[in-house]
Amino acid sequence: MKKITCKLLLLIMTLSILAALTSCNGKTQAKIVCGVTIYEPMNYKDANGNWTGFDTEFAQLVGEKLGMKVEFQEINWDSKYLELDAGTIDCIWNGFTANSSDDGKKRSDYVDFSYGYMLNQQCVVIPASKADSYKSVDDLVGKAAAVEKGSAGEAFAKDAVGTSGKLVTAAAQINTFLEVKSGAVDCAIVDILLAKQLVGTGNYSDLAIANITLDSEEYAIGFKKGSSLTAKVNQAMVELFNEGKMKDLATKYNLENSLQLDTETKF
């Protein structure tokens, strides 16, 4: 009787452990946590405090394809790799420029990138009253520029303003506009998709985008090195593009001229 009882207890314990492991694994695989910042039109909050934007809805569409719940975790952009490596987020999905660098290293050295899905470039935001003073990259030398810390804009600005210039870092790109408005800096260097959405309107009606053309960039999603999610998300992306859902989403956010699916580039 004792032997039967012991065996029964052992069986129950084993089944409980297996059930717990299955539950844990299921939970891990059933959810994607996206690291984001406030960046209109990619990820931002509506009047009710809910996440919205192109990348937000894009992630949700992919989640539906994969049968996975999508959550958004606001992060400090400069800590994006630390968050990813620590497992607090599963990916960086926030207008993430793939063909750029951080601290002198290619971003692809830090993460595995998905296929590229949108074109972008850096731009120079200035007081509208000084638009005639900025006609080429050379006009940035010696200037004080506001940039988001850890951004592609910061990487560009370090070279653009030179040793005689000054960089002022902010926690989010949107904060750099306030630095320009206050006169604390001469300009801000940010993603053009953000600038086109806000500059010249509302609180930023006194700002303008300088007529300086900078190199093209490409957005992709960053995953932890070796993550199995990369291939799964890539497949879902291809399907969404083929179904026309990505075009519809881009049109909704006035991004149709920037949308593209790049399955060839190795960042």
N, C-alpha and C positions, 0 to 999 in steps of 0.2 A: 504493500500500500504506500509506504514511504517512497519507494522507488518511482511508483507511478506519479505520486504527487510532485516529486522533485522534477521528473521529466516534464510534467504538465506546466509547472512553474517556469522551467527553462524555455519551453516552447512559447509560452505567453510573453516572456521577456524578449525572446528573439524576435517574435512577430512585432512587438511594440517598438523595438529598436529599428527594425526594417521600415515600419510605418513612419516613424519619426524621420528617418533618413529620406524616405520617399517624399514626405511632406516638405522637408527642407529643400531638397533638390527641385521639387516641383515649384516651390515658391521662387527659387532663384531663377529658374528657367522661364517662369511665367511673367516676369516683369523686367522692363528696361528702364533704368533711371538715367535720364539725360541731364548732363550738366549744362546749365545755361546762365546767361546774364540778361539784363533788360536791354534789348537791342531791337528796336522797331525798324523794319517790319518782320524780323525773324522770330524773336521771342519777346513778348511783353504781356502785360496784364490788362484785361478789359476793365470796364467800370465796376464790375462785380468782383474783381480781384482774381479772375480766372486767367490762366495762361492762354494766350492766343498768338497768332502770327504764322508766317509761312513755315518756318522750321517746326513750330509746335504742331501744326496740322499735318505736316509731312511725317513727323515721327508717329503721330497717331494713326495715319494711314498704313505705315509700315507695321505698326503694332497689330492692327487688324489683320493684315496679311499673315503675320507670324503667330497669331493667336496669343499675343502677349500684351499685358497691361503696360501702358507707358506713363511714367511719372517724371516730373521736372523738378530738379534740385538747383536752386540759385546758388552760384558759386562765385568766389573771387577769381577773376580771369587769370590772374597771375599765379594762382594755385591749382590751375586745371590739371596739371600732370600729377600733382600730389593727391588730388581727389580721386583721380582715375586709378592710380597705383594702390591707394588705400582701400579701394572698393566701395567708396561712398557713392560713386556714380559708375555707370557701365559704359558711358560714352560721352564725348563732347560734341553736342549737336546745337550749334549756336553761331551760324555764319563763320565757321572755322576755316580760315585760309590755309590750304594744304601746302601750297608752294611758297612757304615763307620759312623763317628761322626764329629760334629763341636762343639767346645767349650764344650765338655763333654756330648753333647746330640746326640741321634741318629738322623740321617738325616730324618728318617721317622717321627720324631716329628715336623719337619719343613714343609714337603711336603707330598703329596700323590704320591706314585711311581707307574709307569706302571709295566707291567711284565718285568722281567729281560730279556736281549737279548744278552749279551756278557760277557764272562769271562775276567778278568784282574787281575793284581797284581801289587804291588809296586815293584820297583827295585832300585838298587843303581848304579848310574853312577859315574865313577871314571876316573882319567887319566889312559890311557892304560899302561903307564910305571909302575903303582902301582897295577896292577891286582893281583899280588901274595900276597898283603898285606890285602886283604879282602876275608875271607873265611867263616865267620859266622856273625850273628847279633852282637855278642859280640865285633867284631872289629869296630863297629860304636860308641861305648861308648867313650865319650870325643872328638868326632870329630866335625868339623864345617860342617853343611849340608845346602845346598840351597834347598828350597821348594817353591812351589806355595802357596801363602797365601790363607787359607781357603780350602786347598785340603786334600784328603785322605793321601797324602804323608806327609803333615805337622802333621796330627794327629798321624801317625806312628812315625815320626822322633822325636817328643817330648819325647817319651819314649825311643827310640833307642839310642839317643846320651846322654841321662841322664843329670843330673844337671851340670856335668863337661863339657858338650858339648855346642854347639852354633848353633842356627838356623838363617839363613839369608833368608828372604822372598822375593819373586819376584811376579810380577803381573801376569805372565804366566809361565807355566812349561818350555817352550822353553828357557826362559831367564835364567833358573838355569844352563843350560849347559855353558853359558858364564862365570858364576861365577866359575865353575870348571876349565875351560880353563885358566882363568886369575890367578888361584891360590888363589883366595879370600876364597875359601872353599875347604874342602877335598873331598866332594862328593855332589851329588844331589840325591834326592829321588823323583822319578816321576813314572807315569804309564808306565808299560812295553810295552804297545802297541805303545806309542810315542817313547820310547827309541829304540825299535827294528827297527823303521822306519828310524831313523836318526843317531844313534850312530855308529861310525865306518865308516861313509861315509862323503864325502865333507868336510865342515867346521868342522865336528865333528869326523874326522878320527883319531884324537889323543885321543879319549875317548873310554871307554869300559863299558860293563855292568858287574858288579861284580858277581861272582858265589855264590850268596846268595839267597836261595829260601824263599820267604815270602808268607804269607797267600793269598789264592784266594779271589778275589773281583768280584762284579757283577755290570754291567752297567744297568741302567734303566733311564726312563725319569721322571723328577720331575714336578708335577703340584701343583697349589695352593690348599690348603686343601678344599675339597668339590667340586672341579671342575668337571663339567660334561664331560670334555674332556677326563679324565682318562679312563673311560669305553669305550668310542668311539675309542680312540687310541688303547686300548688293543685288541678290536675286529679286527681292521684293521691290527694290528701286526700278529694276528693268521692267518688271510687270506693270508697275504704276505708270511709268513713262509710256509703255506700249498701249495701255488702256486709255491714255489721254487725261488721266487724273492729275498728273503733275502740271500739265498745261493749264487745266482749269484752275488749279490752286495758284499758280503763278499769276494768272490773269486777275484773280481775286485781289492779290496784293500788288498789282501793277509791276510785276517782275518778269513778265513774259519775254522781254528782250534780253534778259540775263540768264534765263533758264537753258540748260544744256545737260545732256548725259554723256559723261566722258568715261568710257570703260577702258581706255587705252593708256592714259598717262600714269606713269609710276612716280608718285611724288617722292 
